[in-house]
């Protein structure tokens, strides 16, 4: 019983692969032979063909796909102009004559040796100078001495709340809003500044950057 | 001793090779052209940013198909959750209108097939969408999903078995 069910499953699996053109010549002949006298396999074949016909009906035409390809290509190009690919220095191409490489390598090795030789006594002096009663590091700096840049990611629904809070602190000098990485944000609209409304201190106003100088 | 490839030319080649399949697959998953175009755009921008890590056009093509497919499924899932929430609020479950008009019947048939695919488990839905809508061979599906070719063969078959049973009794007829 089990083996006959299993055999039927294997036959259907073979038929499925046959419909996708993923069988060998021998397997294809086997499927064709089975299809001619196996009603269950014929029924499964009919169902798969119906499904594939429905899929074909729902597919876009090649010309529609070509049009979409062109539209998206233009958008991608615009985005790439806004955000050009920045390779790290070690990923950039390098074109150097070979003799120059050997000379440069020798100079680097020489410099490294000199620096290493001088570092040893300097490190010893630093260890002696570091006493527990001379506080160093972050606590010795006051925040007011240095500008602090903080990057915060917030849900769009909470943006207004965050801006109000920043306004209440009276400490933020500049707020930069990075819009989500979606096509519609990258080439629609002009740059704007968000600032407290002078006439209604509790409100914000959005001012196009080109109007700031007026 | 210049060995770095031209990334822009590489990107253009991958775009040309991958777009039609990616667009058809994403469109099938999200259902509307505008979203499909936006997701394809996002997938290719990600490809552009990662292209230096991809050794050749084939690997880049599989990579962007995988990313695009995942973006589309995520959007589709989010929309499904939002739709369910709306239905709960307004007590208006999706209704299928009945009409004798033949075009409407055809649309309903396509919607039924679409809904049957959506009801498949994700492992089966992934392969059948790439197979039927992306028209990809088993070897490439295996690369995109990082599974074996044999596994693809079994999953395509199982997906078709499920679809056959989900669509049993529904007459899938089309005007010629």
Interface residues (C-beta under 8 A of the other chain):
Chain A: X12 X13 X16 X17 X20 X21 X22 X44 X47 X48 X50 X51 X52 X53 X54 X55 X57 X58 X59 X60 X62 X65 X68 X69 X71 X72 X73 X75 X76 X79 X80 X83 X85 X87 X91 X92 X93 X94 X95 X96 X98 X181 X182 X183 X184
Chain B: X1 X2 X3 X4 X7 X15 X19 X20 X23 X24 X27 X28 X33 X36 X37 X38 X40 X41 X42 X44 X45 X48 X49 X51 X52 X106 X109 X110 X113 X114 X131 X132 X133 X137 X138 X153 X154 X156 X157 X160 X161 X163 X164 X167 X168 X172 X174
